[in-house]
């Protein structure tokens, strides 16, 4: 089961890469001593708190809850030190859960990833303030500095989100003084809360390290861990694996059998009928009217209610179709602000109208930033489409299962093991290039067993800090 969980994490990471080709702060100096790093436990003690715990993380019995007070109310679930022989440097490893590929940001499947990134951001912010360690490395980006344009766009989104919060607060204050009807204000506040929550989710799901870099600017150095050749190979391996899984599912569905015992990717497997049924349910929950549902039914089904297999849509296309029926929170808020501006102008309340107009302009700027983010890069690969499946003529399920088994071995060898080795090698290389001896690494939860020994081989002691949500997810997944 652990192996399949690791497959899932690694596949999600690789697909994501395809889609996205406190007090007492020390001076910023990454060349801090090993003894100081090994006393990171003291950083988790609230100021003024007496601690009788021996110095050194290795002395902490992580398995007990009695030491939770040491974390200064941070969302730390577990800390483990992995010493390297003759260590010359230290990695603070933050295992992550990230956005599931092929899904919308708002999908429930990403709730855990959002919480994980929130927690990692809190932990990272605290440790940065306390230690000044400013070198950071993120999974999913090519080796070298992360593109400044990418960081600038994220920083702009964060800035606009903060501006919108301030503007909405100003409108609410004006409304509380009787300048706007209370019922209108309640509706506006609800829409604003939803829009800002959606923005927060987008920002966090971009990754805690990316967010932190966008906030700190030049004070922080952010590198990627990936080698381009390996990433290209992993893309091919994972794409073929998805095609094989999907073809096996289609063969089993056509024969009335099961969907097989392979790893189920919820964005790929499942019959067309199941997908359409899920789509209809989703639209009904969103208030889809009968005419719309009827049109969808005609599009997907023949007159005798059999799926039109000649026009199969993969889940990415269905997701795009669904987005047409989802009312974007920012669009909704912008429209409401415009309506209220007209109301304010009709009441000769120019001050309130100006506030509403400014907030509407900020919404439009955020919508433009979102559009820029969604523009595909020239090097971005498209998601797998069933119409392009090179294995669509293979109907021998035994052969397909053998192909899947071979692909799983390739995933283990390259997507997991080779990426672990290269991440460790690149981290050590980058530290030396930057003339540093310590840094943060955010990499997929589930890679610990392979990644940490590789980091140790590079002469790097690893301080593994798991957030509470990462620990919870591992417990849940491991119990399945």
Secondary structure in CASP SS format (residue, H / E / C, confidence):
PFRMAT SS
TARGET T0000
AUTHOR 0000-0000-0000
METHOD secondary structure of the structure
MODEL  1
X C 1.00
X H 1.00
X H 1.00
X H 1.00
X H 1.00
X H 1.00
X H 1.00
X H 1.00
X H 1.00
X H 1.00
X H 1.00
X H 1.00
X H 1.00
X H 1.00
X H 1.00
X H 1.00
X H 1.00
X H 1.00
X H 1.00
X C 1.00
X C 1.00
X C 1.00
X C 1.00
X C 1.00
X C 1.00
X C 1.00
X C 1.00
X C 1.00
X C 1.00
X C 1.00
X C 1.00
X C 1.00
X C 1.00
X H 1.00
X H 1.00
X H 1.00
X H 1.00
X C 1.00
X C 1.00
X H 1.00
X H 1.00
X H 1.00
X H 1.00
X H 1.00
X C 1.00
X C 1.00
X C 1.00
X C 1.00
X C 1.00
X C 1.00
X C 1.00
X C 1.00
X C 1.00
X C 1.00
X C 1.00
X C 1.00
X H 1.00
X H 1.00
X H 1.00
X C 1.00
X C 1.00
X C 1.00
X C 1.00
X C 1.00
X H 1.00
X H 1.00
X H 1.00
X H 1.00
X H 1.00
X H 1.00
X H 1.00
X C 1.00
X C 1.00
X C 1.00
X C 1.00
X E 1.00
X E 1.00
X E 1.00
X E 1.00
X E 1.00
X E 1.00
X E 1.00
X C 1.00
X C 1.00
X C 1.00
X C 1.00
X C 1.00
X C 1.00
X E 1.00
X E 1.00
X E 1.00
X E 1.00
X E 1.00
X E 1.00
X E 1.00
X E 1.00
X C 1.00
X C 1.00
X C 1.00
X C 1.00
X C 1.00
X C 1.00
X C 1.00
X C 1.00
X C 1.00
X C 1.00
X C 1.00
X H 1.00
X H 1.00
X H 1.00
X H 1.00
X H 1.00
X H 1.00
X H 1.00
X H 1.00
X H 1.00
X H 1.00
X H 1.00
X H 1.00
X H 1.00
X H 1.00
X H 1.00
X H 1.00
X H 1.00
X H 1.00
X H 1.00
X H 1.00
X H 1.00
X H 1.00
X H 1.00
X H 1.00
X C 1.00
X C 1.00
X C 1.00
X E 1.00
X E 1.00
X E 1.00
X E 1.00
X E 1.00
X E 1.00
X E 1.00
X E 1.00
X E 1.00
X E 1.00
X E 1.00
X C 1.00
X C 1.00
X H 1.00
X H 1.00
X H 1.00
X H 1.00
X H 1.00
X H 1.00
X H 1.00
X H 1.00
X H 1.00
X H 1.00
X H 1.00
X H 1.00
X H 1.00
X H 1.00
X H 1.00
X H 1.00
X H 1.00
X H 1.00
X H 1.00
X H 1.00
X H 1.00
X H 1.00
X H 1.00
X H 1.00
X H 1.00
X H 1.00
X H 1.00
X H 1.00
X H 1.00
X H 1.00
X H 1.00
X H 1.00
X C 1.00
X C 1.00
X H 1.00
X H 1.00
X H 1.00
X H 1.00
X H 1.00
X H 1.00
X H 1.00
X H 1.00
X H 1.00
X H 1.00
X H 1.00
X H 1.00
X H 1.00
X H 1.00
X H 1.00
X H 1.00
X H 1.00
X H 1.00
X H 1.00
X H 1.00
X H 1.00
X H 1.00
X H 1.00
X H 1.00
X C 1.00
X C 1.00
X H 1.00
X H 1.00
X H 1.00
X H 1.00
X H 1.00
X H 1.00
X H 1.00
X H 1.00
X H 1.00
X H 1.00
X H 1.00
X H 1.00
X C 1.00
X E 1.00
X E 1.00
X E 1.00
X E 1.00
X E 1.00
X E 1.00
X C 1.00
X H 1.00
X H 1.00
X H 1.00
X H 1.00
X H 1.00
X H 1.00
X H 1.00
X H 1.00
X H 1.00
X H 1.00
X H 1.00
X H 1.00
X H 1.00
X H 1.00
X H 1.00
X H 1.00
X H 1.00
X H 1.00
X H 1.00
X H 1.00
X H 1.00
X H 1.00
X H 1.00
X H 1.00
X H 1.00
X H 1.00
X H 1.00
X C 1.00
X C 1.00
X C 1.00
X C 1.00
X C 1.00
X C 1.00
X C 1.00
X C 1.00
X C 1.00
X C 1.00
X C 1.00
X C 1.00
X C 1.00
X C 1.00
X C 1.00
X C 1.00
X C 1.00
X H 1.00
X H 1.00
X H 1.00
X H 1.00
X H 1.00
X H 1.00
X H 1.00
X H 1.00
X H 1.00
X H 1.00
X H 1.00
X H 1.00
X H 1.00
X H 1.00
X C 1.00
X C 1.00
X C 1.00
X C 1.00
X H 1.00
X H 1.00
X H 1.00
X H 1.00
X H 1.00
X H 1.00
X H 1.00
X H 1.00
X H 1.00
X H 1.00
X H 1.00
X E 1.00
X C 1.00
X C 1.00
X C 1.00
X C 1.00
X C 1.00
X E 1.00
X C 1.00
X H 1.00
X H 1.00
X H 1.00
X C 1.00
X C 1.00
X C 1.00
X H 1.00
X H 1.00
X H 1.00
X H 1.00
X H 1.00
X H 1.00
X H 1.00
X H 1.00
X H 1.00
X H 1.00
X H 1.00
X C 1.00
X C 1.00
X C 1.00
X H 1.00
X H 1.00
X H 1.00
X H 1.00
X H 1.00
X H 1.00
X H 1.00
X H 1.00
X H 1.00
X H 1.00
X H 1.00
X H 1.00
X H 1.00
X H 1.00
X H 1.00
X H 1.00
X H 1.00
X H 1.00
X C 1.00
X C 1.00
X C 1.00
X H 1.00
X H 1.00
X H 1.00
X H 1.00
X H 1.00
X H 1.00
X H 1.00
X H 1.00
X H 1.00
X H 1.00
X H 1.00
X H 1.00
X H 1.00
X H 1.00
X H 1.00
X H 1.00
X H 1.00
X H 1.00
X H 1.00
X H 1.00
X H 1.00
X H 1.00
X H 1.00
X H 1.00
X H 1.00
X C 1.00
X C 1.00
X C 1.00
X C 1.00
X C 1.00
X C 1.00
X C 1.00
X C 1.00
X C 1.00
X C 1.00
X C 1.00
X H 1.00
X H 1.00
X H 1.00
X C 1.00
X C 1.00
X C 1.00
X C 1.00
X C 1.00
X C 1.00
X C 1.00
X C 1.00
X H 1.00
X H 1.00
X H 1.00
X H 1.00
X H 1.00
X H 1.00
X H 1.00
X H 1.00
X H 1.00
X H 1.00
X H 1.00
X H 1.00
X H 1.00
X H 1.00
X H 1.00
X H 1.00
X H 1.00
X H 1.00
X H 1.00
X H 1.00
X H 1.00
X H 1.00
X H 1.00
X H 1.00
X H 1.00
X H 1.00
X H 1.00
X H 1.00
X H 1.00
X H 1.00
X H 1.00
X H 1.00
X H 1.00
X H 1.00
X H 1.00
X H 1.00
X H 1.00
X C 1.00
X C 1.00
X C 1.00
X C 1.00
X E 1.00
X E 1.00
X E 1.00
X E 1.00
X E 1.00
X E 1.00
X E 1.00
X C 1.00
X C 1.00
X C 1.00
X H 1.00
X H 1.00
X H 1.00
X H 1.00
X H 1.00
X H 1.00
X H 1.00
X H 1.00
X H 1.00
X H 1.00
X C 1.00
X C 1.00
X E 1.00
X E 1.00
X E 1.00
X E 1.00
X E 1.00
X E 1.00
X E 1.00
X E 1.00
X H 1.00
X H 1.00
X H 1.00
X H 1.00
X H 1.00
X H 1.00
X H 1.00
X H 1.00
X H 1.00
X H 1.00
X H 1.00
X C 1.00
X C 1.00
END
